[in-house]
Amino acid sequence: MLHIVLLEPEIPQNAGNIVRTAAATGSLLHLVEPLGFSLDEKHLKRAGLDYWDKARIVIHKNVEAFISSIEGGRVFFFSSKGHRRYDEVSYQDGDYLVFGKESVGIDETLLKEHEGNVLRIPMLEGIRCLNLSNAVALVVYEALRQNGFPGFRMEGTL
Protein backbone atom coordinates (compact mmCIF):
# COMPACT_ATOMS: atom_id res chain seq x y z
CA MET A 1 0.00 0.00 0.00
CA LEU A 2 1.21 3.47 -0.87
CA HIS A 3 0.61 6.55 1.25
CA ILE A 4 -0.43 9.74 -0.57
CA VAL A 5 0.23 12.78 1.61
CA LEU A 6 -1.19 16.25 0.89
CA LEU A 7 0.38 18.99 2.99
CA GLU A 8 -2.17 21.76 3.56
CA PRO A 9 -4.09 21.30 0.28
CA GLU A 10 -5.99 24.40 -0.81
CA ILE A 11 -8.25 23.48 -3.75
CA PRO A 12 -11.21 21.18 -3.05
CA GLN A 13 -11.47 19.88 -6.62
CA ASN A 14 -7.85 18.70 -6.52
CA ALA A 15 -8.38 16.93 -3.20
CA GLY A 16 -11.57 15.33 -4.54
CA ASN A 17 -9.74 14.02 -7.59
CA ILE A 18 -6.99 12.65 -5.35
CA VAL A 19 -9.60 10.90 -3.20
CA ARG A 20 -10.66 9.10 -6.38
CA THR A 21 -7.03 8.18 -7.18
CA ALA A 22 -6.54 6.87 -3.63
CA ALA A 23 -9.69 4.76 -3.87
CA ALA A 24 -8.80 3.38 -7.30
CA THR A 25 -5.29 2.40 -6.21
CA GLY A 26 -5.88 1.24 -2.64
CA SER A 27 -3.60 4.00 -1.36
CA LEU A 28 -4.04 5.56 2.06
CA LEU A 29 -4.63 9.32 1.75
CA HIS A 30 -3.20 11.58 4.45
CA LEU A 31 -4.58 15.13 4.60
CA VAL A 32 -2.43 17.48 6.68
CA GLU A 33 -4.19 20.50 8.15
CA PRO A 34 -4.84 23.31 7.82
CA LEU A 35 -6.98 22.50 4.81
CA GLY A 36 -7.99 25.30 2.46
CA PHE A 37 -11.56 23.98 2.38
CA SER A 38 -14.14 22.17 4.43
CA LEU A 39 -14.47 18.42 4.02
CA ASP A 40 -18.18 19.08 3.52
CA GLU A 41 -17.57 21.40 0.58
CA LYS A 42 -19.69 20.48 -2.45
CA HIS A 43 -16.81 20.84 -4.95
CA LEU A 44 -14.76 18.35 -2.97
CA LYS A 45 -17.61 15.86 -2.80
CA ARG A 46 -18.48 16.30 -6.48
CA ALA A 47 -14.88 15.71 -7.61
CA GLY A 48 -14.69 12.52 -5.52
CA LEU A 49 -18.16 11.45 -6.65
CA ASP A 50 -19.04 8.07 -5.24
CA TYR A 51 -15.50 7.18 -4.17
CA TRP A 52 -15.57 8.62 -0.66
CA ASP A 53 -16.76 5.38 0.91
CA LYS A 54 -14.02 3.44 -0.92
CA ALA A 55 -11.12 5.74 0.06
CA ARG A 56 -9.17 5.46 3.28
CA ILE A 57 -8.36 8.90 4.65
CA VAL A 58 -6.40 10.01 7.71
CA ILE A 59 -6.37 13.63 8.83
CA HIS A 60 -3.37 15.06 10.69
CA LYS A 61 -3.50 18.32 12.68
CA ASN A 62 -0.20 19.62 11.26
CA VAL A 63 3.04 18.56 9.56
CA GLU A 64 4.66 17.60 12.87
CA ALA A 65 1.75 15.28 13.71
CA PHE A 66 2.05 13.66 10.29
CA ILE A 67 5.84 13.19 10.58
CA SER A 68 5.45 11.58 14.02
CA SER A 69 2.84 9.16 12.63
CA ILE A 70 5.14 7.66 9.97
CA GLU A 71 5.56 3.94 10.48
CA GLY A 72 8.44 2.28 8.69
CA GLY A 73 8.00 3.47 5.11
CA ARG A 74 10.34 5.68 3.16
CA VAL A 75 9.22 9.27 2.63
CA PHE A 76 9.58 11.05 -0.72
CA PHE A 77 8.84 14.75 -1.19
CA PHE A 78 7.85 16.04 -4.62
CA SER A 79 9.06 19.49 -5.59
CA SER A 80 10.42 21.38 -8.57
CA LYS A 81 13.47 21.95 -6.33
CA GLY A 82 14.39 18.26 -6.34
CA HIS A 83 17.59 17.06 -8.03
CA ARG A 84 16.40 13.53 -8.91
CA ARG A 85 13.53 12.59 -11.20
CA TYR A 86 10.51 10.78 -9.78
CA ASP A 87 11.17 7.78 -12.08
CA GLU A 88 14.73 7.26 -10.80
CA VAL A 89 13.47 5.72 -7.56
CA SER A 90 12.46 2.09 -7.02
CA TYR A 91 9.23 2.50 -5.07
CA GLN A 92 8.24 0.00 -2.41
CA ASP A 93 5.12 -1.01 -0.55
CA GLY A 94 4.64 1.38 2.37
CA ASP A 95 6.31 4.41 0.78
CA TYR A 96 4.95 7.86 1.62
CA LEU A 97 4.54 10.22 -1.36
CA VAL A 98 4.35 13.80 -0.06
CA PHE A 99 2.97 16.72 -2.09
CA GLY A 100 2.77 20.37 -1.06
CA LYS A 101 0.00 22.89 -1.26
CA GLU A 102 -0.91 24.28 -4.64
CA SER A 103 0.22 27.88 -4.10
CA VAL A 104 3.74 27.37 -2.70
CA GLY A 105 4.56 23.65 -2.61
CA ILE A 106 6.45 22.16 0.34
CA ASP A 107 8.14 24.38 2.92
CA GLU A 108 11.82 24.74 2.03
CA THR A 109 12.94 23.90 5.57
CA LEU A 110 11.25 20.50 5.29
CA LEU A 111 12.81 19.95 1.87
CA LYS A 112 16.30 20.75 3.19
CA GLU A 113 15.81 18.34 6.12
CA HIS A 114 15.04 15.55 3.63
CA GLU A 115 17.14 16.70 0.68
CA GLY A 116 18.11 13.19 -0.41
CA ASN A 117 14.45 12.23 -0.78
CA VAL A 118 13.22 15.24 -2.76
CA LEU A 119 12.12 14.23 -6.25
CA ARG A 120 10.98 16.24 -9.25
CA ILE A 121 8.68 15.72 -12.21
CA PRO A 122 10.45 17.03 -15.33
CA MET A 123 8.77 19.92 -17.15
CA LEU A 124 9.71 22.40 -19.81
CA GLU A 125 11.58 25.52 -18.72
CA GLY A 126 9.31 28.32 -17.53
CA ILE A 127 6.52 26.01 -16.27
CA ARG A 128 6.15 26.18 -12.49
CA CYS A 129 4.33 22.92 -11.82
CA LEU A 130 1.69 20.41 -12.84
CA ASN A 131 -1.79 20.42 -11.37
CA LEU A 132 -1.60 18.70 -7.97
CA SER A 133 -4.03 15.90 -8.79
CA ASN A 134 -2.19 15.18 -12.05
CA ALA A 135 1.17 15.05 -10.27
CA VAL A 136 -0.18 12.66 -7.63
CA ALA A 137 -1.70 10.34 -10.25
CA LEU A 138 1.50 10.33 -12.31
CA VAL A 139 3.72 9.36 -9.37
CA VAL A 140 1.31 6.84 -7.82
CA TYR A 141 0.87 4.98 -11.09
CA GLU A 142 4.63 4.95 -11.70
CA ALA A 143 5.11 3.35 -8.29
CA LEU A 144 2.39 0.80 -9.03
CA ARG A 145 3.77 0.09 -12.51
CA GLN A 146 7.19 -0.63 -11.05
CA ASN A 147 5.62 -3.14 -8.69
CA GLY A 148 3.47 -4.91 -11.29
CA PHE A 149 0.13 -3.43 -10.18
CA PRO A 150 -0.29 -5.90 -7.29
CA GLY A 151 -3.87 -7.06 -6.87
CA PHE A 152 -5.18 -4.95 -9.75
CA ARG A 153 -7.60 -6.15 -12.39
CA MET A 154 -5.51 -6.28 -15.54
CA GLU A 155 -8.01 -7.24 -18.24
CA GLY A 156 -11.01 -5.48 -19.69
CA THR A 157 -14.41 -7.04 -20.32
CA LEU A 158 -15.10 -6.26 -24.02
BALUM-807782 format. One record per residue (C-alpha): residue number from 0; residue in one letter; x, y negated, z negated. Coordinates in steps of 0.1 Angstrom, whole numbers. Layout:
REM BALUM-807782
<romar><num>NUM</num><residu>A</residu><x>X</x><y>Y</y><z>Z</z></romar>
...
REM end
This chain:
REM BALUM-807782
<romar><num>0</num><residu>M</residu><x>0</x><y>0</y><z>0</z></romar>
<romar><num>1</num><residu>L</residu><x>12</x><y>-35</y><z>9</z></romar>
<romar><num>2</num><residu>H</residu><x>6</x><y>-66</y><z>-12</z></romar>
<romar><num>3</num><residu>I</residu><x>-4</x><y>-97</y><z>6</z></romar>
<romar><num>4</num><residu>V</residu><x>2</x><y>-128</y><z>-16</z></romar>
<romar><num>5</num><residu>L</residu><x>-12</x><y>-162</y><z>-9</z></romar>
<romar><num>6</num><residu>L</residu><x>4</x><y>-190</y><z>-30</z></romar>
<romar><num>7</num><residu>E</residu><x>-22</x><y>-218</y><z>-36</z></romar>
<romar><num>8</num><residu>P</residu><x>-41</x><y>-213</y><z>-3</z></romar>
<romar><num>9</num><residu>E</residu><x>-60</x><y>-244</y><z>8</z></romar>
<romar><num>10</num><residu>I</residu><x>-83</x><y>-235</y><z>37</z></romar>
<romar><num>11</num><residu>P</residu><x>-112</x><y>-212</y><z>31</z></romar>
<romar><num>12</num><residu>Q</residu><x>-115</x><y>-199</y><z>66</z></romar>
<romar><num>13</num><residu>N</residu><x>-78</x><y>-187</y><z>65</z></romar>
<romar><num>14</num><residu>A</residu><x>-84</x><y>-169</y><z>32</z></romar>
<romar><num>15</num><residu>G</residu><x>-116</x><y>-153</y><z>45</z></romar>
<romar><num>16</num><residu>N</residu><x>-97</x><y>-140</y><z>76</z></romar>
<romar><num>17</num><residu>I</residu><x>-70</x><y>-127</y><z>53</z></romar>
<romar><num>18</num><residu>V</residu><x>-96</x><y>-109</y><z>32</z></romar>
<romar><num>19</num><residu>R</residu><x>-107</x><y>-91</y><z>64</z></romar>
<romar><num>20</num><residu>T</residu><x>-70</x><y>-82</y><z>72</z></romar>
<romar><num>21</num><residu>A</residu><x>-65</x><y>-69</y><z>36</z></romar>
<romar><num>22</num><residu>A</residu><x>-97</x><y>-48</y><z>39</z></romar>
<romar><num>23</num><residu>A</residu><x>-88</x><y>-34</y><z>73</z></romar>
<romar><num>24</num><residu>T</residu><x>-53</x><y>-24</y><z>62</z></romar>
<romar><num>25</num><residu>G</residu><x>-59</x><y>-12</y><z>26</z></romar>
<romar><num>26</num><residu>S</residu><x>-36</x><y>-40</y><z>14</z></romar>
<romar><num>27</num><residu>L</residu><x>-40</x><y>-56</y><z>-21</z></romar>
<romar><num>28</num><residu>L</residu><x>-46</x><y>-93</y><z>-17</z></romar>
<romar><num>29</num><residu>H</residu><x>-32</x><y>-116</y><z>-44</z></romar>
<romar><num>30</num><residu>L</residu><x>-46</x><y>-151</y><z>-46</z></romar>
<romar><num>31</num><residu>V</residu><x>-24</x><y>-175</y><z>-67</z></romar>
<romar><num>32</num><residu>E</residu><x>-42</x><y>-205</y><z>-82</z></romar>
<romar><num>33</num><residu>P</residu><x>-48</x><y>-233</y><z>-78</z></romar>
<romar><num>34</num><residu>L</residu><x>-70</x><y>-225</y><z>-48</z></romar>
<romar><num>35</num><residu>G</residu><x>-80</x><y>-253</y><z>-25</z></romar>
<romar><num>36</num><residu>F</residu><x>-116</x><y>-240</y><z>-24</z></romar>
<romar><num>37</num><residu>S</residu><x>-141</x><y>-222</y><z>-44</z></romar>
<romar><num>38</num><residu>L</residu><x>-145</x><y>-184</y><z>-40</z></romar>
<romar><num>39</num><residu>D</residu><x>-182</x><y>-191</y><z>-35</z></romar>
<romar><num>40</num><residu>E</residu><x>-176</x><y>-214</y><z>-6</z></romar>
<romar><num>41</num><residu>K</residu><x>-197</x><y>-205</y><z>24</z></romar>
<romar><num>42</num><residu>H</residu><x>-168</x><y>-208</y><z>50</z></romar>
<romar><num>43</num><residu>L</residu><x>-148</x><y>-184</y><z>30</z></romar>
<romar><num>44</num><residu>K</residu><x>-176</x><y>-159</y><z>28</z></romar>
<romar><num>45</num><residu>R</residu><x>-185</x><y>-163</y><z>65</z></romar>
<romar><num>46</num><residu>A</residu><x>-149</x><y>-157</y><z>76</z></romar>
<romar><num>47</num><residu>G</residu><x>-147</x><y>-125</y><z>55</z></romar>
<romar><num>48</num><residu>L</residu><x>-182</x><y>-115</y><z>66</z></romar>
<romar><num>49</num><residu>D</residu><x>-190</x><y>-81</y><z>52</z></romar>
<romar><num>50</num><residu>Y</residu><x>-155</x><y>-72</y><z>42</z></romar>
<romar><num>51</num><residu>W</residu><x>-156</x><y>-86</y><z>7</z></romar>
<romar><num>52</num><residu>D</residu><x>-168</x><y>-54</y><z>-9</z></romar>
<romar><num>53</num><residu>K</residu><x>-140</x><y>-34</y><z>9</z></romar>
<romar><num>54</num><residu>A</residu><x>-111</x><y>-57</y><z>-1</z></romar>
<romar><num>55</num><residu>R</residu><x>-92</x><y>-55</y><z>-33</z></romar>
<romar><num>56</num><residu>I</residu><x>-84</x><y>-89</y><z>-47</z></romar>
<romar><num>57</num><residu>V</residu><x>-64</x><y>-100</y><z>-77</z></romar>
<romar><num>58</num><residu>I</residu><x>-64</x><y>-136</y><z>-88</z></romar>
<romar><num>59</num><residu>H</residu><x>-34</x><y>-151</y><z>-107</z></romar>
<romar><num>60</num><residu>K</residu><x>-35</x><y>-183</y><z>-127</z></romar>
<romar><num>61</num><residu>N</residu><x>-2</x><y>-196</y><z>-113</z></romar>
<romar><num>62</num><residu>V</residu><x>30</x><y>-186</y><z>-96</z></romar>
<romar><num>63</num><residu>E</residu><x>47</x><y>-176</y><z>-129</z></romar>
<romar><num>64</num><residu>A</residu><x>18</x><y>-153</y><z>-137</z></romar>
<romar><num>65</num><residu>F</residu><x>21</x><y>-137</y><z>-103</z></romar>
<romar><num>66</num><residu>I</residu><x>58</x><y>-132</y><z>-106</z></romar>
<romar><num>67</num><residu>S</residu><x>55</x><y>-116</y><z>-140</z></romar>
<romar><num>68</num><residu>S</residu><x>28</x><y>-92</y><z>-126</z></romar>
<romar><num>69</num><residu>I</residu><x>51</x><y>-77</y><z>-100</z></romar>
<romar><num>70</num><residu>E</residu><x>56</x><y>-39</y><z>-105</z></romar>
<romar><num>71</num><residu>G</residu><x>84</x><y>-23</y><z>-87</z></romar>
<romar><num>72</num><residu>G</residu><x>80</x><y>-35</y><z>-51</z></romar>
<romar><num>73</num><residu>R</residu><x>103</x><y>-57</y><z>-32</z></romar>
<romar><num>74</num><residu>V</residu><x>92</x><y>-93</y><z>-26</z></romar>
<romar><num>75</num><residu>F</residu><x>96</x><y>-111</y><z>7</z></romar>
<romar><num>76</num><residu>F</residu><x>88</x><y>-147</y><z>12</z></romar>
<romar><num>77</num><residu>F</residu><x>79</x><y>-160</y><z>46</z></romar>
<romar><num>78</num><residu>S</residu><x>91</x><y>-195</y><z>56</z></romar>
<romar><num>79</num><residu>S</residu><x>104</x><y>-214</y><z>86</z></romar>
<romar><num>80</num><residu>K</residu><x>135</x><y>-219</y><z>63</z></romar>
<romar><num>81</num><residu>G</residu><x>144</x><y>-183</y><z>63</z></romar>
<romar><num>82</num><residu>H</residu><x>176</x><y>-171</y><z>80</z></romar>
<romar><num>83</num><residu>R</residu><x>164</x><y>-135</y><z>89</z></romar>
<romar><num>84</num><residu>R</residu><x>135</x><y>-126</y><z>112</z></romar>
<romar><num>85</num><residu>Y</residu><x>105</x><y>-108</y><z>98</z></romar>
<romar><num>86</num><residu>D</residu><x>112</x><y>-78</y><z>121</z></romar>
<romar><num>87</num><residu>E</residu><x>147</x><y>-73</y><z>108</z></romar>
<romar><num>88</num><residu>V</residu><x>135</x><y>-57</y><z>76</z></romar>
<romar><num>89</num><residu>S</residu><x>125</x><y>-21</y><z>70</z></romar>
<romar><num>90</num><residu>Y</residu><x>92</x><y>-25</y><z>51</z></romar>
<romar><num>91</num><residu>Q</residu><x>82</x><y>0</y><z>24</z></romar>
<romar><num>92</num><residu>D</residu><x>51</x><y>10</y><z>6</z></romar>
<romar><num>93</num><residu>G</residu><x>46</x><y>-14</y><z>-24</z></romar>
<romar><num>94</num><residu>D</residu><x>63</x><y>-44</y><z>-8</z></romar>
<romar><num>95</num><residu>Y</residu><x>49</x><y>-79</y><z>-16</z></romar>
<romar><num>96</num><residu>L</residu><x>45</x><y>-102</y><z>14</z></romar>
<romar><num>97</num><residu>V</residu><x>44</x><y>-138</y><z>1</z></romar>
<romar><num>98</num><residu>F</residu><x>30</x><y>-167</y><z>21</z></romar>
<romar><num>99</num><residu>G</residu><x>28</x><y>-204</y><z>11</z></romar>
<romar><num>100</num><residu>K</residu><x>0</x><y>-229</y><z>13</z></romar>
<romar><num>101</num><residu>E</residu><x>-9</x><y>-243</y><z>46</z></romar>
<romar><num>102</num><residu>S</residu><x>2</x><y>-279</y><z>41</z></romar>
<romar><num>103</num><residu>V</residu><x>37</x><y>-274</y><z>27</z></romar>
<romar><num>104</num><residu>G</residu><x>46</x><y>-237</y><z>26</z></romar>
<romar><num>105</num><residu>I</residu><x>64</x><y>-222</y><z>-3</z></romar>
<romar><num>106</num><residu>D</residu><x>81</x><y>-244</y><z>-29</z></romar>
<romar><num>107</num><residu>E</residu><x>118</x><y>-247</y><z>-20</z></romar>
<romar><num>108</num><residu>T</residu><x>129</x><y>-239</y><z>-56</z></romar>
<romar><num>109</num><residu>L</residu><x>112</x><y>-205</y><z>-53</z></romar>
<romar><num>110</num><residu>L</residu><x>128</x><y>-199</y><z>-19</z></romar>
<romar><num>111</num><residu>K</residu><x>163</x><y>-207</y><z>-32</z></romar>
<romar><num>112</num><residu>E</residu><x>158</x><y>-183</y><z>-61</z></romar>
<romar><num>113</num><residu>H</residu><x>150</x><y>-155</y><z>-36</z></romar>
<romar><num>114</num><residu>E</residu><x>171</x><y>-167</y><z>-7</z></romar>
<romar><num>115</num><residu>G</residu><x>181</x><y>-132</y><z>4</z></romar>
<romar><num>116</num><residu>N</residu><x>144</x><y>-122</y><z>8</z></romar>
<romar><num>117</num><residu>V</residu><x>132</x><y>-152</y><z>28</z></romar>
<romar><num>118</num><residu>L</residu><x>121</x><y>-142</y><z>63</z></romar>
<romar><num>119</num><residu>R</residu><x>110</x><y>-162</y><z>92</z></romar>
<romar><num>120</num><residu>I</residu><x>87</x><y>-157</y><z>122</z></romar>
<romar><num>121</num><residu>P</residu><x>105</x><y>-170</y><z>153</z></romar>
<romar><num>122</num><residu>M</residu><x>88</x><y>-199</y><z>172</z></romar>
<romar><num>123</num><residu>L</residu><x>97</x><y>-224</y><z>198</z></romar>
<romar><num>124</num><residu>E</residu><x>116</x><y>-255</y><z>187</z></romar>
<romar><num>125</num><residu>G</residu><x>93</x><y>-283</y><z>175</z></romar>
<romar><num>126</num><residu>I</residu><x>65</x><y>-260</y><z>163</z></romar>
<romar><num>127</num><residu>R</residu><x>61</x><y>-262</y><z>125</z></romar>
<romar><num>128</num><residu>C</residu><x>43</x><y>-229</y><z>118</z></romar>
<romar><num>129</num><residu>L</residu><x>17</x><y>-204</y><z>128</z></romar>
<romar><num>130</num><residu>N</residu><x>-18</x><y>-204</y><z>114</z></romar>
<romar><num>131</num><residu>L</residu><x>-16</x><y>-187</y><z>80</z></romar>
<romar><num>132</num><residu>S</residu><x>-40</x><y>-159</y><z>88</z></romar>
<romar><num>133</num><residu>N</residu><x>-22</x><y>-152</y><z>121</z></romar>
<romar><num>134</num><residu>A</residu><x>12</x><y>-150</y><z>103</z></romar>
<romar><num>135</num><residu>V</residu><x>-2</x><y>-127</y><z>76</z></romar>
<romar><num>136</num><residu>A</residu><x>-17</x><y>-103</y><z>103</z></romar>
<romar><num>137</num><residu>L</residu><x>15</x><y>-103</y><z>123</z></romar>
<romar><num>138</num><residu>V</residu><x>37</x><y>-94</y><z>94</z></romar>
<romar><num>139</num><residu>V</residu><x>13</x><y>-68</y><z>78</z></romar>
<romar><num>140</num><residu>Y</residu><x>9</x><y>-50</y><z>111</z></romar>
<romar><num>141</num><residu>E</residu><x>46</x><y>-50</y><z>117</z></romar>
<romar><num>142</num><residu>A</residu><x>51</x><y>-34</y><z>83</z></romar>
<romar><num>143</num><residu>L</residu><x>24</x><y>-8</y><z>90</z></romar>
<romar><num>144</num><residu>R</residu><x>38</x><y>-1</y><z>125</z></romar>
<romar><num>145</num><residu>Q</residu><x>72</x><y>6</y><z>111</z></romar>
<romar><num>146</num><residu>N</residu><x>56</x><y>31</y><z>87</z></romar>
<romar><num>147</num><residu>G</residu><x>35</x><y>49</y><z>113</z></romar>
<romar><num>148</num><residu>F</residu><x>1</x><y>34</y><z>102</z></romar>
<romar><num>149</num><residu>P</residu><x>-3</x><y>59</y><z>73</z></romar>
<romar><num>150</num><residu>G</residu><x>-39</x><y>71</y><z>69</z></romar>
<romar><num>151</num><residu>F</residu><x>-52</x><y>50</y><z>98</z></romar>
<romar><num>152</num><residu>R</residu><x>-76</x><y>62</y><z>124</z></romar>
<romar><num>153</num><residu>M</residu><x>-55</x><y>63</y><z>155</z></romar>
<romar><num>154</num><residu>E</residu><x>-80</x><y>72</y><z>182</z></romar>
<romar><num>155</num><residu>G</residu><x>-110</x><y>55</y><z>197</z></romar>
<romar><num>156</num><residu>T</residu><x>-144</x><y>70</y><z>203</z></romar>
<romar><num>157</num><residu>L</residu><x>-151</x><y>63</y><z>240</z></romar>
REM end
